[in-house]
Amino acid sequence: MRDDRAYAAVVAVFAAFLYLAIVIAAFGLISLATNTDPIDDPDAGPLVGPIMVGSATLLVLVFLISLGTQVNADKQRISPLVALIVGFAAYIVYAAAGGIAGGAGDPSQPFHYFVFALGQLASWYAVVVGIAAFVVTLLYQLVIVGRFRDRGRPRWPWERDDDE
């Protein structure tokens, strides 16, 4: 039982790094295609963008670890609803972290960063953050379910015992 939970936690860490790589690559492609910046507010500062992406990545990591370690190995299932919830939560946390980080950096204008956070919800960048979280969560569930049901290395048909 401990082996399955450790495996799920390790796969969750790799999935979170995959999520981060997908988000960074998607941001670059969107930026090239639309000729825009992910953070279009010049007053936001250089750390707001990394804090936003880092917050969404941390949220995905926590969800994946809890998803893989809290549910018993025999009861692991692929759940698109859970993946949709993780994607929506990453979408919201991405924008909220931008508003909080911007407001903490410049406390004289809290309403400006509230509007900044709402504006981020309408951007393609935030949508990609949510979609990437959805896809990575589905892939994570697929890997976990496949591993727990397989119980070992894949075998050719002639390698299997007849009494199984």
N, C-alpha and C positions, 0 to 999 in steps of 0.2 A: 504494500500500500504506500509506503514512504517513497518507494522508487517511482511510482506513477506521479506523485505530487512534485517530486524534484524534477522529473522530466517535463512536466507541465510548466513549472516555473522557468526552467531554462529556455523552453520553446517560446514562452511569453516574452522573455528578454530579447530573443532574436527577432520575434515578430514586432516588438516595439522599435527596434532599430530598422527593420524593414519599413515600418510605417514612417519613421523619420526620413528615410531615404526617398520614399515615394513622394512625401510632401515637399521636400526640397526640390526634387526633380520636377514635380508638377508646377511649383512656383516659378521655376526658371522657364519652363515652356510657356506658361500663361503670360509671364512677363514679356517674353519674346514675341508671342503672338499678338498681344494687345498693346504693346509698347507702354505699359504701365508699371508702377512699382507696387509690391505687396503692401507697403505702408506709404500711402500717398500724402500723409500729413507731415510737413517738414518740422513741425513743432513737437512731434512725437518722441524724437530722440532715437539713438541707435540701438537701444536695448529692448524697445517695445516689441519689435518683430520676433527676435529670438525668445523672449519671454512668452509670447503668444504660442509659438510653435512648441516650445518646451513644455508649456502647461498642457497642451493637447496631447503631446506624446506621453507625458507622465500619467494623464488620465487613462489613456489607452493601455499603458503598462499595468496600472493598478486594476483595471477591469479585467484584463486578460489573466493576470495572476490569480485574482479572486475567482474568476470563472473556471480556471483549470485546477485550482487546488481545493476549492470548497465543495465541488461536486465529486462524488465517488466515481472511480474509473468505469464501473459498470453502467452508470447512469449518464455518461457523457453523450450528448446529442448535438447535432447541428441545428442551431436555432436562428433563423433569419431575424426574428423579432429582437432577440438580444443584440445581434449585430447592428440592427437599425437603431436601437437605444444607445449603443456605444457611439455610433456615428453621429447621432443627434447631440449627445452629450459633448463630444469633441467639438462639434460645430459651435455650440453655445459657449463652452469654456474658452475656445480660441478667441472669440470676440470679447467675452467678459474679462479675460486676462489682459487684453489690450487696453480696455477702459481702466482697469485697476492699476496696471503698471504706468500708464500715462498720467493718471490722477495722482499716483504716489510721487512721480517725478516732478510734477508741477501742481501742487495742491491749491494754487490760486485760481485755477479754472476747472473745477470738477465737472461742470456741465458740458464743457467742451469735450472732455473725454468720454462722457456718457453718449454724446452724439457721435463721437468717433467709434465707439463700440457698436452702436446701432448701424452706422455706415459700413462697418466691417461685415455685419451679417448679410448685407446685400452684395458683397463682393464675390467674385469667382474664387478667390483664394480661400475664403471660409467654406464655400461649398465643397471645394476639393478636399479640405481637411476632413469634413464629415464623410464624404464618399470614400476616401482612403481608409478611414477608421472602420467603416462598414465592411469594405473588402478584406482588410487585414484580419478583422475579427472572424469573418466567415472562413478565411483560409486557416486561421489558428484553430478554429473548431474542427475543421476537416482533418488537420494533422493530428490533433489530440484524439479524435474519435477513431481515426484509422490506426493509430499506434496502440490504443487500448484494446481494440478488437483483434488486432493481429497477433500480439503476444510473441514477438520474435521476428527473426529474419524471414523474408519471403522464401518460399520453397517451390521448386518445380513439382509438377504432379507426381513424378516417379519418386520423389524424396519423401513424400508423406507416408505415414503409417496407415495401414488399412483399418486398424481398429479405432481410429479417431473419427 
